[in-house]
Amino acid sequence: MLKRIIKIGVISVALFISGTAIYALLRLPQIPDDLNKIALASPTKIYADDGQLIKTLADRQIVPIEQISSSLVNAVLVLEDEAFYSHHGISKRGLLRAFISNLRVGRVTQGGSTITQQLAKNLFFSFERSWMRKVQELFVTLQIEQQFSKDDILEAYLNQIDFGSGIYGIELAAQTYFSKHADELTTAEAAMLAGIPRWPARYNPYKYPDIAKERQLFVLKRMLDEQVITTDEYSNATVERLSYRRIYDLYGHAEYFIDAAVDQASEEFGRHAVMYGGLDIYTTLSSRYQLAASRAVKDGLTELDDLIGLEPYETSTWAERETYPQAALVAIDPKTGAVKALVGGRDYQRAPFNRALGENRAPGSAFKPITYLAALDKGLIDPSMVMVDEPTQFRIYNQVWEPRNFDRKYRGPLTLKMALAESRNVIAAKVIEKVTPQVVVDYARDLGIKGPLEPHLSLGLGAASVSPLEMAAAFATIVSQGFRREPYMIRKIFSTERNLFDHKLESQRVIDPQTCYVLIDMLTGVIEYGTATDVQRRGFFRPCAGKTGTTNDYRDAWFIGFTPDVVAAVWVGYDDNRPLRNKWGGGITGATGALPIWISFMKTVLKDTPYSEFPIPPGIEFLKVNPTTGEQVSAYEDGIRVAIRRGM
C-alpha cells in the first residue's frame, strides 16, 4: 500500500512538472530574428515647440559589438558573467544558489542571472516574479543560446543595459557621461560605466562621484585579477582623471523642465504609461529660450560665486557644491501661458529639486505690485497720489508693527509711482492698510498665486510663500491686460493609435485692462529710475518693466520682469535659507543677485525680435508730474510720466 502511495505521488509530481513545463512552453514569447529587437519598453519621446526631439525616455542606441570598446566588454564580463563563453546560457552553481534561496523565503526573489538569462527577461513585459516565470525564462535562455552566437547575445545585452535615468545601452551611456562613442572609451571610462548597471541610482558619477569612483576601482581590480588588463594598464586607469560631458547641446539643459512635464503627463495617464508607453509628448519648451536660460543661470551664478568669494563651482567637491547658492528661472509667453523655459537649479545632477516649482520662498518686494494692483483696481489710489515715507506704526490687536525701509532711510512725500520704483516699504504698508490684506489675498488668487497667503499687513512687503512659476504667471496676467491663462508645459500627447491630449487655450478676464496698464507703466519706473536701473546699464534698452525683491536678512533675491512678448521670473538664494552676503559682508539684493541673470536671458532670446511697445487700452491718459508733490508740470520742467484712467 505504501509503495502504491509513493508511486502515485511520484507520478503526480512528474505529471505536475511535465504539465508546468508544457504550459510554460506554450506561453513562451516569440524570439525575434534579431536580438537587438528585444525592446525593454516602447520609448516615449519628448519634443520642443519647434518639433525638435529633446528627450527620449527609456532610450537606447544600437551599435555592433565591433564598435564597443574591448575594455568595456571585458569589464562587463568579469562583473556579470565571467564564464559567459564557456556555459550554455545557465550557470548551474548560480541556479542552485538561487533555488535554495528562493525555497528558504518561500517565493521567487532571485535567479541565476547569466548574461543570456538577463537578456531573456527582457522578452517578458512585466516585473512579475513567480516560479512559472522563472521556468519560462530558462526555456527562453536555452532557445537563445541555441539560435544565436555568443557575440550576438553579448552585443544585444550591451545594447540594453540599464544605466539609470532612462539611459539604456552602452552607446547612449558613453555619450551621456563622456561625450564619446562606445568604441572610444578608455579603460578607466569603461570600468566606470560597467560598474553603474548593478545599482544605477547609487553608482551614477554625476550624483555620487566618490561612490562611483570606489565602484570603478573595484571593477578595475577585478579586471586585473582576471588578467584582462596588465598591471601598468591598471595603474594608469586608477589615476586617470575622468571628465564628464554630454554630447548634445541641449542634453542636460532641460532636465528640470522635462521632469515637470513628465509629472504633469503622469497625473493624467500614470507614470508607467508615460515612461514606457511609447508616447509622443509635444511641449511648449523653446530650445533657444531654454539654452539661453540655462546659460544665463550658470553665468549669473558664476558671477555671484565670485562676488561671495567662493571657489569656482566646477572645481569644488561634490560635498561643497551643496553649499553653493542656487537659482531658478521661468519664462512664460503672456499671450498663451506657455512655459518657454524653466531652470530649477544650477546643477540637476547634484540637486534635482525643482526650485522653479517649489512654493517655499518669500518674494519680498517683488510682491508689492500685487498690493498696488488691488488698490488701483478698487480706485483707492492712482500713480500721482502722494503718500509720506516716514516712520509709521500700525497697531495690530495688542501689538505694534513698525515697517522699515530697506535702506533704513525715509524720503518724505512721494508719488506712488516713485514709491513703487524705489520700493519704499512704509508706503507699501500704507497701501495695503488702505485696501486691506484680505483684498490683496483675493487679487493674488485671481492672478494665480496658490501658495499660503495670510491676510496680514506684512503681506504687502512679501511675507508669503510662492514659487517662481507662480510669480511669472501672475505678472503674465498683468502683461496680458488682465487675462489669466494657466501656465502649461504640454501642448499635445499622441500614442501610436490616437491623439490622447490636446491643450485647450482658455482665458479668463480677472483684472480690468486699464488697471493692468497703469501698473505696467508704474513698473517701468523701476527700470528707468528705481531699483533696476542696471537693466539699461547692462545694455538692454527694450520697452520693459519689472520689480526687484529682497527678503529680510537677504535670504531671497528676486527679479520678475517682462516685455510685451515674454515674462521671466528669477530667484536666487541658498537651499538652507542662509543670507546671501558678499565677500565683504554686505547683503546681496534682487538687483545684485537676480537681475543680471534676467538681463542676460532677455538680451539673448529677444536679440532678433523687433521692438514692441506695451499696448495702451482705451481710457488711458498720460500726465507729467512732480515726483514728490504729484502736481502736474509742463513739458519743460523736471518730472515723471504717469498713466492714469481718463477722468480720475
C-alpha positions in Angstrom: 0.0 0.0 0.0 2.8 2.4 1.0 4.6 1.6 -2.3 1.5 2.4 -4.2 1.0 5.7 -2.5 4.7 6.6 -3.2 4.3 5.6 -6.8 1.2 7.7 -7.2 2.9 10.6 -5.5 6.0 10.4 -7.8 3.7 10.1 -10.9 1.7 13.1 -9.7 4.8 15.2 -9.2 6.1 14.1 -12.6 2.8 15.0 -14.2 2.7 18.4 -12.5 6.3 19.2 -13.6 5.5 18.0 -17.1 2.3 20.0 -17.2 4.0 23.1 -15.9 6.7 22.7 -18.5 4.2 22.2 -21.3 2.2 25.2 -20.1 5.3 27.3 -19.9 6.4 26.2 -23.4 3.0 27.0 -24.9 3.1 30.6 -23.4 6.7 31.4 -24.4 7.2 34.7 -26.2 8.5 34.6 -29.7 12.1 35.3 -30.1 12.8 37.8 -32.9 15.3 37.1 -35.7 17.5 40.0 -34.4 18.1 40.0 -30.6 18.5 43.8 -30.8 14.8 44.0 -31.5 14.1 42.8 -27.9 12.7 46.1 -26.5 12.9 47.0 -22.9 10.0 49.3 -23.5 8.4 51.4 -26.2 10.3 54.7 -25.7 8.3 57.9 -25.0 9.7 60.9 -26.9 9.5 64.5 -25.7 9.6 67.3 -28.2 10.2 71.1 -28.1 7.8 73.6 -29.5 9.6 73.5 -32.9 9.3 69.7 -33.2 13.0 69.1 -32.1 13.4 66.0 -30.1 14.7 66.9 -26.6 14.5 63.7 -24.7 13.7 60.0 -25.2 12.6 58.2 -22.1 13.9 54.6 -21.8 16.1 55.3 -24.8 18.9 53.2 -26.4 21.0 53.3 -29.5 22.1 50.1 -31.2 25.8 49.6 -32.1 27.5 46.4 -33.3 29.9 44.7 -30.9 32.8 45.7 -33.1 32.0 49.3 -32.2 32.2 48.8 -28.5 35.4 49.2 -26.6 37.1 45.9 -25.8 37.8 47.3 -22.3 34.1 47.8 -21.7 33.3 44.3 -23.0 35.9 42.7 -20.7 34.7 44.8 -17.7 31.1 43.7 -18.1 32.1 40.1 -18.5 34.2 40.0 -15.3 31.4 41.7 -13.4 28.3 40.0 -14.7 29.3 36.6 -16.2 32.9 35.6 -16.3 32.1 32.1 -17.7 29.9 33.6 -20.4 31.8 32.0 -23.3 32.1 28.6 -21.7 28.5 27.9 -20.4 25.3 27.2 -22.4 23.3 30.0 -21.0 22.7 28.8 -17.5 25.1 28.8 -14.5 24.4 25.6 -12.6 26.1 27.0 -9.5 24.2 30.3 -9.7 20.9 28.5 -10.4 21.3 26.1 -7.5 22.2 29.0 -5.2 19.1 31.0 -6.3 16.9 27.9 -6.0 17.9 27.3 -2.4 17.5 31.0 -1.5 14.0 31.1 -3.0 13.0 27.9 -1.1 14.1 29.5 2.1 11.8 32.5 1.7 9.0 30.6 0.0 8.9 32.8 -3.0 11.0 33.8 -6.1 13.4 36.6 -5.1 16.4 36.0 -7.4 17.6 34.0 -10.3 20.8 32.6 -11.7 21.4 35.7 -13.8 23.8 34.8 -16.6 24.0 37.4 -19.3 21.8 35.3 -21.5 19.2 34.9 -18.7 19.2 38.7 -18.2 18.6 39.2 -21.9 15.8 36.6 -21.8 14.0 38.6 -19.1 13.5 41.5 -21.5 11.1 39.4 -23.6 8.6 39.5 -20.8 6.8 42.8 -20.4 6.2 42.6 -16.7 8.0 42.7 -13.4 6.3 39.6 -12.1 8.4 37.2 -10.1 7.0 33.6 -10.0 8.1 30.0 -10.4 6.3 29.9 -13.8 8.1 33.0 -15.0 11.5 31.5 -14.0 10.7 28.3 -15.8 9.8 30.2 -18.9 12.9 32.3 -18.7 15.0 29.2 -18.5 13.4 27.8 -21.7 13.9 31.1 -23.5 17.5 31.3 -22.3 18.3 27.8 -23.8 16.5 28.8 -27.0 18.5 32.0 -27.4 21.8 30.1 -26.8 20.8 27.5 -29.5 19.7 30.1 -32.0 22.4 32.8 -31.7 26.1 33.1 -31.4 27.8 34.2 -28.1 28.8 37.5 -29.8 25.2 38.2 -30.9 24.0 37.6 -27.4 26.6 39.8 -25.8 26.0 42.6 -28.4 22.3 42.6 -27.6 22.9 42.6 -23.9 25.4 45.6 -24.1 22.8 47.5 -26.2 20.2 47.0 -23.4 22.0 47.5 -20.1 20.1 50.0 -17.9 22.4 52.9 -16.8 19.6 54.7 -15.0 17.7 58.0 -15.7 16.2 56.5 -18.9 19.6 55.6 -20.4 19.8 52.2 -22.0 22.7 50.7 -23.9 26.4 51.4 -23.9 26.4 53.8 -26.8 24.0 56.3 -25.2 25.7 55.9 -21.8 29.1 56.7 -23.4 27.5 59.8 -25.0 25.8 60.8 -21.8 28.7 60.5 -19.4 31.8 61.1 -21.6 30.6 62.8 -24.8 32.1 59.8 -26.7 31.1 56.9 -28.8 31.2 53.4 -27.3 34.4 52.4 -29.2 36.3 55.5 -27.9 36.1 54.6 -24.2 39.4 54.3 -22.3 39.9 51.5 -19.8 39.2 53.9 -16.9 36.0 55.1 -18.5 34.9 51.6 -19.4 35.3 50.5 -15.8 33.3 53.4 -14.6 30.4 52.6 -16.9 30.5 48.9 -16.3 30.0 49.5 -12.6 26.8 51.5 -13.0 24.1 48.9 -14.0 24.3 46.9 -10.9 22.8 49.9 -8.9 22.3 52.8 -11.3 20.9 55.3 -8.7 23.9 54.6 -6.4 26.8 54.5 -8.8 25.9 57.5 -11.0 29.1 59.5 -11.2 27.2 62.8 -11.7 25.3 62.3 -8.4 27.8 60.4 -6.3 31.3 60.7 -7.7 33.1 59.4 -4.7 30.9 56.3 -4.5 31.2 55.8 -8.3 35.0 56.1 -8.0 35.1 53.3 -5.4 33.0 51.2 -7.7 35.3 51.9 -10.6 38.4 50.9 -8.6 36.6 47.6 -7.6 35.9 46.9 -11.3 39.5 47.6 -12.3 40.8 45.3 -9.6 38.5 42.5 -10.9 39.8 43.1 -14.4 43.4 42.9 -13.1 42.6 39.7 -11.1 41.0 38.1 -14.2 44.1 39.2 -16.2 42.1 41.1 -18.8 44.3 44.2 -18.2 48.0 44.4 -17.2 49.4 45.9 -14.1 50.5 49.0 -16.0 47.0 49.4 -17.5 45.5 49.0 -14.0 47.9 51.7 -12.5 47.2 54.2 -15.3 43.5 53.7 -15.2 43.2 54.2 -11.4 44.8 57.6 -11.7 43.2 58.8 -14.9 41.1 61.9 -14.3 37.7 61.5 -15.8 35.9 64.4 -17.5 32.1 64.1 -17.6 30.4 65.8 -20.5 27.3 65.2 -22.6 27.4 65.0 -26.4 24.3 67.1 -27.3 24.0 70.8 -26.7 20.5 70.7 -25.1 21.2 67.4 -23.3 21.3 68.2 -19.6 19.9 71.8 -20.0 16.2 70.9 -19.9 16.1 68.2 -17.2 14.1 70.3 -14.7 11.5 71.1 -17.5 11.4 67.5 -18.6 10.8 66.3 -15.0 7.9 68.8 -14.6 6.4 67.9 -18.0 6.6 64.1 -17.2 5.0 64.7 -13.8 2.2 66.7 -15.4 1.5 64.0 -18.0 1.7 61.3 -15.3 -1.1 62.9 -13.4 -3.3 62.2 -16.4 -2.1 58.9 -17.7 0.0 57.4 -14.9 3.8 57.3 -14.7 4.4 53.9 -16.1 2.4 54.7 -19.3 4.3 58.0 -19.7 7.7 56.5 -19.1 7.3 53.3 -21.1 4.1 53.7 -23.2 5.7 54.9 -26.5 4.1 58.3 -26.3 5.0 61.4 -28.3 4.8 64.4 -25.9 4.9 67.8 -27.6 5.8 70.5 -25.1 5.9 74.3 -25.0 9.7 74.4 -24.5 11.7 76.6 -26.8 15.1 75.1 -27.3 16.5 78.6 -27.9 14.9 80.0 -24.8 16.0 77.0 -22.7 19.6 77.2 -23.7 19.6 80.9 -23.0 18.0 80.4 -19.6 20.4 77.6 -18.7 23.5 79.7 -19.7 22.2 82.8 -18.0 21.7 81.0 -14.7 25.2 79.4 -15.0 26.9 82.6 -15.9 25.0 84.6 -13.3 25.8 82.2 -10.5 29.4 82.2 -11.6 29.5 85.9 -11.2 27.7 85.7 -7.9 30.1 83.0 -6.6 33.0 85.4 -7.3 31.1 88.2 -5.5 30.6 85.9 -2.5 34.2 84.8 -2.5 33.6 81.1 -3.4 35.9 78.9 -5.5 34.7 78.1 -9.0 31.8 75.7 -8.8 33.4 73.3 -11.4 36.5 72.8 -9.3 34.6 72.3 -6.0 34.0 68.9 -4.4 30.7 67.0 -4.6 30.0 67.9 -0.9 31.0 71.5 -1.3 28.5 72.0 -4.2 25.6 71.5 -1.8 26.6 74.7 0.0 26.7 77.0 -3.1 23.9 79.4 -3.9 21.1 78.2 -6.2 18.9 79.9 -8.8 15.6 79.4 -10.7 14.3 80.9 -13.9 10.9 80.6 -15.5 9.9 82.3 -18.8 6.3 82.4 -20.0 4.6 83.7 -23.1 1.9 86.0 -21.6 -0.3 85.7 -24.7 -0.8 81.9 -24.1 0.6 80.9 -20.7 3.0 78.6 -22.4 6.2 77.9 -20.4 9.0 78.6 -22.8 11.9 77.9 -20.5 12.4 76.6 -17.0 15.5 76.1 -14.9 15.1 74.7 -11.4 18.6 74.9 -10.1 22.3 75.3 -11.1 23.1 71.6 -11.3 20.4 68.9 -11.9 22.7 66.0 -11.2 23.7 67.4 -7.8 20.4 68.9 -6.8 17.4 67.7 -8.8 14.8 69.5 -6.6 12.9 71.9 -8.8 13.1 75.3 -7.3 11.1 76.9 -10.1 8.1 75.0 -8.8 8.7 75.0 -5.1 6.2 77.2 -3.3 8.6 77.8 -0.3 10.3 81.1 -0.8 9.3 84.6 0.2 9.0 87.1 -2.7 9.9 90.2 -0.7 9.2 93.4 -2.5 8.5 91.5 -5.8 5.0 91.0 -4.3 4.3 94.8 -3.9 2.9 95.2 -7.5 0.0 92.8 -6.4 -0.8 95.1 -3.5 -0.7 98.2 -5.7 -2.8 96.4 -8.3 -5.6 95.7 -5.8 -5.6 99.3 -4.6 -5.6 100.7 -8.2 -8.4 98.4 -9.3 -10.5 99.4 -6.3 -10.0 103.1 -7.2 -8.3 103.8 -3.9 -5.0 105.2 -5.4 -3.5 106.4 -8.6 0.2 106.8 -9.6 0.3 110.5 -9.0 -1.1 110.2 -5.4 1.3 111.3 -2.7 2.0 109.4 0.5 4.6 110.2 3.1 7.5 107.9 3.6 8.1 108.4 7.3 8.4 106.3 10.5 5.0 104.7 10.9 3.4 102.3 13.4 0.5 100.1 12.8 -1.5 98.7 15.8 -2.5 95.0 15.1 -4.7 93.8 18.0 -2.4 94.3 21.0 0.8 94.5 19.1 2.6 97.3 17.2 4.2 96.8 13.8 6.7 99.3 12.5 7.8 98.6 9.0 11.2 99.9 8.0 12.6 100.7 4.6 15.4 98.6 3.2 17.9 101.4 3.4 16.7 102.5 6.9 16.0 106.0 5.5 12.8 107.9 4.8 12.1 110.0 1.7 9.2 112.1 2.9 6.4 112.8 0.4 6.5 110.7 -2.8 4.1 109.9 -5.6 3.1 106.2 -5.6 4.8 105.6 -8.9 8.1 106.8 -7.4 7.5 104.9 -4.2 7.0 101.7 -6.1 10.0 102.4 -8.3 12.2 102.9 -5.2 10.4 100.1 -3.3 9.6 102.1 -0.2 8.3 99.6 2.4 6.5 102.1 4.6 4.3 103.4 1.7 3.6 99.8 0.6 2.4 99.1 4.1 0.1 102.2 4.0 -1.3 101.0 0.6 -2.2 97.5 1.9 -3.7 99.0 5.0 -5.9 101.2 2.7 -7.1 98.3 0.6 -7.0 95.7 3.4 -4.9 92.5 3.4 -7.8 90.2 2.6 -8.5 92.1 -0.7 -4.8 91.7 -1.6 -5.1 87.9 -1.0 -8.1 87.8 -3.2 -6.4 89.5 -6.0 -3.3 87.3 -5.6 -5.5 84.3 -6.0 -7.1 85.8 -9.1 -3.7 86.2 -10.6 -2.8 82.6 -10.0 -0.9 82.6 -6.7 -1.7 79.3 -5.0 0.8 79.2 -2.1 0.0 80.0 1.5 -1.1 83.7 1.9 -2.1 85.1 5.3 -4.1 88.3 5.3 -1.6 90.4 7.3 -0.2 93.8 6.7 3.2 92.3 6.2 1.9 90.5 3.1 2.3 93.9 1.3 6.0 93.6 1.8 6.2 90.0 0.5 5.6 87.8 3.6 4.3 84.9 1.6 5.4 81.5 0.2 5.5 81.4 -3.6 7.3 79.8 -6.5 9.0 81.5 -9.5 6.4 79.8 -11.7 3.5 81.4 -9.8 5.1 84.8 -9.8 5.8 84.6 -13.6 2.2 83.6 -14.2 0.8 86.4 -12.0 2.9 89.0 -13.9 1.9 87.4 -17.2 -1.8 88.1 -16.3 -0.9 91.8 -15.8 1.0 91.9 -19.1 -1.9 90.4 -21.0 -4.2 93.2 -19.7 -6.0 91.1 -17.1 -6.5 87.8 -18.9 -5.4 84.9 -16.7 -4.1 81.9 -18.5 -2.9 78.9 -16.5 0.8 78.2 -17.3 1.2 74.9 -19.1 4.1 72.8 -20.5 2.4 70.2 -22.7 0.7 71.0 -26.0 -0.2 67.6 -27.3 0.3 63.9 -26.5 0.0 61.2 -29.1 0.1 57.4 -28.9 0.6 55.2 -31.9 -3.1 54.9 -32.4 -4.6 58.3 -31.5 -4.4 61.8 -30.0 -4.6 61.4 -26.2 -4.3 65.1 -25.2 -4.6 68.5 -26.8 -4.2 71.6 -24.6 -7.1 74.0 -25.0 -6.2 77.6 -24.5 -8.6 79.1 -22.0 -8.6 82.7 -20.9 -10.4 84.4 -18.0 -10.6 88.2 -17.6 -9.8 88.8 -13.9 -8.4 92.4 -13.9 -9.5 95.5 -15.7 -7.2 96.2 -18.7 -6.8 99.9 -17.7 -5.7 98.8 -14.2 -3.1 96.5 -15.7 -1.7 99.2 -18.0 -1.5 101.7 -15.2 0.5 99.2 -13.1 2.7 98.3 -16.1 3.5 102.0 -16.5 4.4 102.3 -12.8 6.7 99.3 -13.1 8.6 100.9 -16.0 9.8 103.4 -13.4 11.6 100.6 -11.6 13.8 100.2 -14.7 14.1 103.9 -15.6 14.9 105.4 -12.1 14.2 102.8 -9.5 15.9 99.7 -8.1 16.6 98.1 -11.5 18.4 100.8 -13.4 21.2 98.2 -14.2 18.9 96.9 -17.0 20.0 99.8 -19.2 23.5 100.0 -17.8 24.0 96.4 -18.9 22.8 97.2 -22.4 19.1 96.1 -22.5 17.1 99.0 -24.0 13.8 97.5 -25.0 10.5 98.7 -23.5 10.3 96.6 -20.3 9.1 96.7 -16.7 9.6 94.7 -13.6 10.2 94.5 -9.9 13.1 93.6 -7.7 12.6 91.7 -4.5 14.9 91.1 -1.5 13.7 89.4 1.7 14.7 90.1 5.3 18.3 89.3 6.1 19.0 88.9 2.3 17.7 85.3 2.2 16.0 85.6 -1.2 16.8 87.7 -4.2 14.2 88.2 -7.0 13.5 89.9 -10.2 10.4 89.5 -12.2 10.5 91.4 -15.4 8.7 91.5 -18.7 8.4 92.9 -22.2 5.1 92.6 -24.3 6.5 89.3 -25.6 7.8 87.4 -22.6 7.7 87.3 -18.8 10.6 85.9 -16.8 11.0 85.4 -13.1 14.4 84.8 -11.5 15.0 83.7 -7.9 18.4 83.3 -6.2 19.2 82.0 -2.7 20.6 79.2 -0.6 18.7 76.0 -0.2 19.2 76.1 3.6 17.9 79.7 3.7 21.1 81.3 4.7 21.6 85.0 4.0 23.2 86.0 0.7 26.2 88.1 1.5 29.2 89.2 -0.5 32.9 88.7 0.5 32.9 92.0 2.4 29.8 91.1 4.5 27.3 93.2 2.6 23.9 91.8 1.6 23.1 90.7 -1.9 19.8 92.1 -3.2 17.5 91.3 -6.1 19.2 93.9 -8.2 22.6 92.3 -7.5 21.8 88.6 -7.5 18.8 88.0 -9.7 18.7 91.0 -12.1 21.9 90.1 -14.0 20.5 86.7 -14.8 17.3 88.2 -16.1 19.1 90.7 -18.3 21.4 88.1 -19.8 18.5 85.8 -20.6 16.3 88.6 -22.1 19.1 90.0 -24.2 19.7 86.6 -25.8 16.2 85.5 -26.5 15.0 88.8 -27.8 18.1 89.6 -29.8 16.5 89.2 -33.2 12.9 90.2 -32.2 11.5 93.6 -33.3 10.9 96.1 -30.6 7.3 96.4 -29.4 5.5 98.7 -27.0 3.0 97.7 -24.4 -0.5 98.1 -26.0 -2.5 101.0 -24.4 -6.1 100.2 -23.8 -8.8 102.9 -24.3 -9.4 105.3 -21.5 -5.8 106.0 -20.5 -4.1 109.4 -20.5 -0.6 110.5 -19.6 0.5 113.3 -17.3 3.9 114.7 -16.3 4.0 115.3 -12.6 6.5 116.3 -9.9 7.7 113.0 -8.3 7.3 114.3 -4.8 4.3 116.6 -4.9 2.2 114.8 -7.6 1.4 118.2 -9.2 1.3 118.4 -13.0 4.3 120.1 -14.6 5.0 121.4 -18.0 6.9 119.6 -20.7 9.9 121.7 -19.9 10.1 121.0 -16.2 11.6 118.0 -14.4 9.1 115.3 -13.7 8.0 111.8 -14.3 5.3 110.5 -16.6 2.3 108.7 -15.1 -0.5 106.9 -16.7 -4.0 107.3 -15.2 -7.5 106.5 -16.1 -9.2 109.3 -18.0 -11.4 111.3 -15.7 -9.7 110.4 -12.5 
